[in-house]
């Protein structure tokens, strides 16, 4: 077969021969989108100078460093978030992205604020999961005053859209969880609610949507007051055991925050696995096992790869072309033992 030539590449890319020559020479007066368009065409037709084009495209991309601040490193969910973000950064097309990912063991507002400010000093943009608190808000305002975009990951930090957000519509998540109990419980009964910390806006919205569904469609159920686990598995296990002891007629348990492994351990330890309708979040090894053995009924999960890609793409755009809102609301995934 004839080896593709520069005119062939120009035709495949929909540009002029002169533009292809400028891309090959690394000329500055070519838009990055055009360089990438020529690169894609070169890949498709097997152009002999593909390596040169790839190096020119990479050299012309902006180099950006993003700081990511996530919750406790021992939690499988945040390990998965970090892994997905690294994958998305390695394949970003709009820039050469370097990630600096840190985890918060101490979840106090003061520590969160201090770590966010320190991380932002060496980064072009900041993404974080944090509880809403005046001390945290002040730190984020300071980062934004530096001209550095801030993205709330998983949990919103602003109710009115003043900050980029990458995550789920948590009100819908709560209502979907409530629908599950209303349709799977054999009869109306008591539903226990575990929250990690109500200052995480996603958990607060989960509960709001949850209660709104019951008020509208299933008023015969009794929703107990939420119990806070402080994002701790040990506390969640203790609180779940207490709930099951105080309410032997409990029909279901809604695990809306951290500590899910402890809650599941309590359900198994008390012999209630399979006797309760249990709904919680995110498909990990722990929740997958709980679905398979009947301890959990349904898991609502973040589409991890989609969220990571949207986060990295949004941060790139916010740095390269400031202005606008780069919020992305992803559709959530639903798992039962029958579809994992």
PEKA-V387733 format. One record per residue. N is the residue number from 1. RES is the residue in one letter. SS is DSSP state (hx for helix, st for strand, lp for the rest). PSI is psi in radians with two decimals (* if undefined). Layout:
# PEKA-V387733
n = <N:N>
res = <RES:RES>
ss = <SS:SS>
psi = <PSI:PSI>
This chain:
# PEKA-V387733
n = <1:2:3:4:5:6:7:8:9:10:11:12:13:14:15:16:17:18:19:20:21:22:23:24:25:26:27:28:29:30:31:32:33:34:35:36:37:38:39:40:41:42:43:44:45:46:47:48:49:50:51:52:53:54:55:56:57:58:59:60:61:62:63:64:65:66:67:68:69:70:71:72:73:74:75:76:77:78:79:80:81:82:83:84:85:86:87:88:89:90:91:92:93:94:95:96:97:98:99:100:101:102:103:104:105:106:107:108:109:110:111:112:113:114:115:116:117:118:119:120:121:122:123:124:125:126:127:128:129:130:131:132:133:134:135:136:137:138:139:140:141:142:143:144:145:146:147:148:149:150:151:152:153:154:155:156:157:158:159:160:161:162:163:164:165:166:167:168:169:170:171:172:173:174:175:176:177:178:179:180:181:182:183:184:185:186:187:188:189:190:191:192:193:194:195:196:197:198:199:200:201:202:203:204:205:206:207:208:209:210:211:212:213:214:215:216:217:218:219:220:221:222:223:224:225:226:227:228:229:230:231:232:233:234:235:236:237:238:239:240:241:242:243:244:245:246:247:248:249:250:251:252:253:254:255:256:257:258:259:260:261:262:263:264:265:266:267:268:269:270:271:272:273:274:275:276:277:278:279:280:281:282:283:284:285:286:287:288:289:290:291:292:293:294:295:296:297:298:299:300:301:302:303:304:305:306:307:308:309:310:311:312:313:314:315:316:317:318:319:320:321:322:323:324:325:326:327:328:329:330:331:332:333:334:335:336:337:338:339:340>
res = <X:X:X:X:X:X:X:X:X:X:X:X:X:X:X:X:X:X:X:X:X:X:X:X:X:X:X:X:X:X:X:X:X:X:X:X:X:X:X:X:X:X:X:X:X:X:X:X:X:X:X:X:X:X:X:X:X:X:X:X:X:X:X:X:X:X:X:X:X:X:X:X:X:X:X:X:X:X:X:X:X:X:X:X:X:X:X:X:X:X:X:X:X:X:X:X:X:X:X:X:X:X:X:X:X:X:X:X:X:X:X:X:X:X:X:X:X:X:X:X:X:X:X:X:X:X:X:X:X:X:X:X:X:X:X:X:X:X:X:X:X:X:X:X:X:X:X:X:X:X:X:X:X:X:X:X:X:X:X:X:X:X:X:X:X:X:X:X:X:X:X:X:X:X:X:X:X:X:X:X:X:X:X:X:X:X:X:X:X:X:X:X:X:X:X:X:X:X:X:X:X:X:X:X:X:X:X:X:X:X:X:X:X:X:X:X:X:X:X:X:X:X:X:X:X:X:X:X:X:X:X:X:X:X:X:X:X:X:X:X:X:X:X:X:X:X:X:X:X:X:X:X:X:X:X:X:X:X:X:X:X:X:X:X:X:X:X:X:X:X:X:X:X:X:X:X:X:X:X:X:X:X:X:X:X:X:X:X:X:X:X:X:X:X:X:X:X:X:X:X:X:X:X:X:X:X:X:X:X:X:X:X:X:X:X:X:X:X:X:X:X:X:X:X:X:X:X:X:X:X:X:X:X:X:X:X:X:X:X:X>
ss = <lp:lp:lp:lp:lp:hx:hx:hx:hx:hx:hx:hx:hx:lp:lp:lp:hx:hx:hx:hx:hx:hx:hx:hx:hx:lp:lp:lp:lp:lp:lp:hx:hx:hx:hx:hx:hx:hx:hx:hx:hx:hx:hx:hx:hx:lp:lp:lp:lp:hx:hx:hx:hx:hx:hx:hx:hx:hx:hx:hx:lp:st:st:st:st:st:st:st:st:st:lp:lp:lp:lp:lp:hx:hx:hx:hx:hx:hx:hx:hx:hx:hx:hx:hx:hx:hx:hx:lp:lp:lp:lp:st:st:st:st:st:st:st:st:st:lp:lp:lp:lp:lp:hx:hx:hx:hx:hx:hx:hx:hx:hx:hx:hx:hx:hx:lp:lp:lp:st:st:st:st:lp:lp:lp:lp:lp:hx:hx:hx:hx:hx:hx:hx:hx:hx:hx:hx:hx:lp:lp:lp:st:st:st:st:st:lp:lp:lp:lp:lp:lp:lp:lp:lp:lp:st:st:st:st:lp:lp:hx:hx:hx:hx:hx:hx:hx:hx:hx:hx:hx:hx:hx:hx:hx:lp:lp:lp:lp:lp:st:st:st:st:st:st:lp:lp:lp:lp:lp:hx:hx:hx:hx:hx:hx:hx:hx:hx:hx:hx:hx:hx:hx:hx:hx:hx:lp:lp:lp:lp:st:st:lp:lp:lp:st:st:lp:lp:lp:lp:hx:hx:hx:hx:hx:hx:hx:hx:hx:hx:hx:hx:hx:hx:lp:lp:lp:st:st:st:st:st:st:lp:lp:lp:lp:hx:hx:hx:hx:hx:hx:hx:hx:hx:hx:lp:lp:lp:lp:lp:lp:lp:st:st:st:st:st:lp:lp:lp:hx:hx:hx:hx:hx:hx:hx:hx:lp:lp:lp:lp:lp:st:st:st:st:lp:lp:hx:hx:hx:hx:hx:hx:hx:hx:hx:hx:hx:hx:hx:hx:hx:hx:hx:lp:lp:lp:lp:lp:lp:lp:st:st:lp:lp:lp:st:st:st:lp:lp:lp:lp:lp>
psi = <2.55:2.37:2.31:2.44:3.08:-0.77:-0.66:-0.75:-0.72:-0.74:-0.75:-0.59:-0.23:0.58:3.10:2.82:-0.67:-0.66:-0.74:-0.74:-0.65:-0.66:-0.77:-0.57:-0.15:0.44:2.54:-0.39:0.76:2.27:2.55:-0.64:-0.62:-0.73:-0.81:-0.57:-0.76:-0.69:-0.78:-0.72:-0.71:-0.67:-0.69:-0.69:-0.06:0.75:2.38:-0.43:0.43:-0.75:-0.72:-0.73:-0.75:-0.72:-0.63:-0.73:-0.77:-0.70:-0.49:-0.25:2.54:2.57:2.08:2.52:2.19:2.32:2.31:2.20:1.98:2.99:-2.98:2.32:-0.31:-0.15:2.14:-0.64:-0.81:-0.46:-0.73:-0.69:-0.83:-0.76:-0.73:-0.67:-0.70:-0.74:-0.76:-0.67:-0.63:-0.35:0.20:2.41:-0.40:-0.19:2.82:1.98:2.24:2.28:2.41:1.80:2.24:2.71:2.55:2.00:-0.75:1.98:0.21:2.58:-0.67:-0.76:-0.71:-0.81:-0.77:-0.80:-0.67:-0.78:-0.75:-0.73:-0.70:-0.43:-0.62:0.23:2.78:-0.39:2.76:2.33:2.35:2.69:2.15:2.79:2.64:2.14:2.53:-0.65:-0.71:-0.76:-0.72:-0.72:-0.74:-0.70:-0.67:-0.69:-0.78:-0.56:-0.38:-0.09:0.33:2.17:2.52:2.30:2.22:2.15:2.25:-0.90:2.16:2.57:-0.08:2.33:-0.33:0.21:0.29:-0.13:2.48:2.43:2.33:1.97:-2.69:2.89:1.68:-0.41:-0.76:-0.63:-0.80:-0.75:-0.63:-0.68:-0.75:-0.72:-0.70:-0.87:-0.77:-0.54:-0.27:-0.57:2.40:-0.43:2.72:2.49:-2.82:2.41:2.10:2.62:2.15:2.23:2.50:-0.95:2.10:-0.18:-0.18:2.02:-0.51:-0.69:-0.67:-0.75:-0.59:-0.86:-0.67:-0.84:-0.66:-0.92:-0.61:-0.64:-0.79:-0.70:-0.65:-0.65:-0.29:1.04:-0.22:-0.27:2.67:2.03:2.06:2.80:2.47:2.54:2.25:2.30:-0.13:0.56:0.42:2.27:-0.68:-0.76:-0.72:-0.70:-0.78:-0.78:-0.65:-0.75:-0.68:-0.74:-0.80:-0.55:-0.76:-0.44:1.32:-0.30:0.27:2.29:-0.47:2.86:2.21:1.99:1.71:0.12:-2.83:2.86:0.30:-0.57:-0.63:-0.71:-0.74:-0.67:-0.68:-0.71:-0.75:-0.76:-0.59:0.05:0.34:0.03:2.23:-0.30:-0.25:2.61:2.13:2.19:2.34:-2.96:2.47:2.24:1.89:-3.13:-0.64:-0.86:-0.54:-0.80:-0.66:-0.60:-0.76:-0.63:0.06:0.02:-0.63:2.63:-0.73:2.48:2.26:2.23:2.58:2.41:1.59:-0.83:-0.69:-0.81:-0.74:-0.77:-0.76:-0.65:-0.86:-0.78:-0.74:-0.71:-0.66:-0.86:-0.70:-0.52:-0.71:-0.72:1.43:2.64:2.70:2.97:2.32:0.54:2.43:2.08:2.03:2.59:2.37:2.83:2.60:2.26:2.44:3.11:-0.31:-0.19:0.30:*>
